[in-house]
């Protein structure tokens, strides 16, 4: 009898389908907040038995060389972007937004920031060159027989590496080198697809559509210049002159897009775009004892948290004092991630921390409000836990992210230059706290986000394993990215048909003229 049970159990195990045998994945990530969400994906892949190897630089400030769930290749570089370098530039931008610097200083900062962008791209290019010049490293990569490259296409390193190794490519993506991912791969009618930085929704007036179109042209020009001037020569050198980097960027097998249509405005998409918005979100875990004690002390009023993300750990001193004073007037308890000097106006209700378990705090029953800068990770966590937001956008896509929440009634945006005017900051917080619609709308978004047949993280893992099982996903890739722009938009067809139409008109005209001339001549002869 025991033998029968053992045989039955063994047969059952053999019949149960396995998702994917352990794969060998090469990861080319991006630093900063991009690494934060990539890291979550890597931990999940490791837990499913996959072998992970990360490519990092010797100057990396987020990606550790040693880890319990990934191996690493370290590329030796002379320079890299560090946190202080980026924070200094962003701090100057805040000062300009608030009018704390003159026009002359602004022009200087604008030139400096453009130079910084160029230098940033050069530093990225140098790290890629250092990797591709390291023959021993490349030999190790080839010998490792990786199944795919997983990369964040904010930089082209992973794209070039995947082509060099001739293995499938998967994106963890929201942005390409200098633009939003959807604009590169999917049809994007500018009549209702707002360009990042426009500050518009999918409902635009005529003149807003005009501005949106102009911004699109500027964005395309900028992307083309960056691609051609910074990276195409590198692509020619290591991959050969027949490889166009723009085409390679669009040739990824699967695009794991870090948004969903609870957050993003509805728009056209493509078969190989997989939405995993909020994949980093998860149920809240118990708070550390000292934080739980502080949160419970808030009583019926609840708790507010404030965090401005990875790069901005402090604000200008006078603005910090104003915010601290505004918090002190509230009955709620406040947890504020702040690394600068302790404000003199700080109230007894406010706890300053260097770091906070943001997801766990947002999921706490006593959480009332999130004061945030509008980064994608924080916005998605707020949606997941149904917490209303007061937004202080500072840079990049943050205003556009918060605009999507505000349009859906779950957030109020406050421009950084108006925070300390007429008690705007305090009034915004009180409005969101006291108006029930903000919380109701965010909880509705939370229900929509959670009501899915498969969790976003599980969906992402399935498609990564799908690419490994089938050695790519060529059947999902449209031919559109291989077509020149005039063919894609059927300009050549339009010109051809217009030419045929004009030729037919011209032929008809000549025929009618000849007929008229013949009839006239015949009439003259008869007369």
Secondary structure by P-SEA (a helix, b strand, c coil): caaaaaaaaaaaaaaccccccbbbbbbbccccaaaaaaaaaaaaaaaabbbbbbbbcccccccccccccbbbbbbbbcccccaaaaaaaaaaaaaaaaccccaaaaaaaaaaaaaaaaaaaaaaaaaaaaaaaaaaaaaaaaaacccbbbbccccaaaaaaaaaabbbbbbccccccccccccccccccccccccccccccccccaaaaaaaaaaaaaaaaaaaaaaacccaaaaaacccccccaaaaaacccccccccccccccbbbbcccccccccccccccccccaaaaaaaaacccccbbbbbcccccccccaaaaaaaaaaaaaccbbbbbbccccccccccccbbbbcccaaaaaaaccccccccccccaaaaaaaaaacccccccccccaaaaaaaaaaaaccbbbbbcccccccaaaaaaaaaaaccaaaaaaaaaaaaaaacccccaaaaaaaaaaaaaaacccccccccccccccccccaaaaaaaaaaaaaaaaaaaaaaaaaaaaaaaaaaaaac
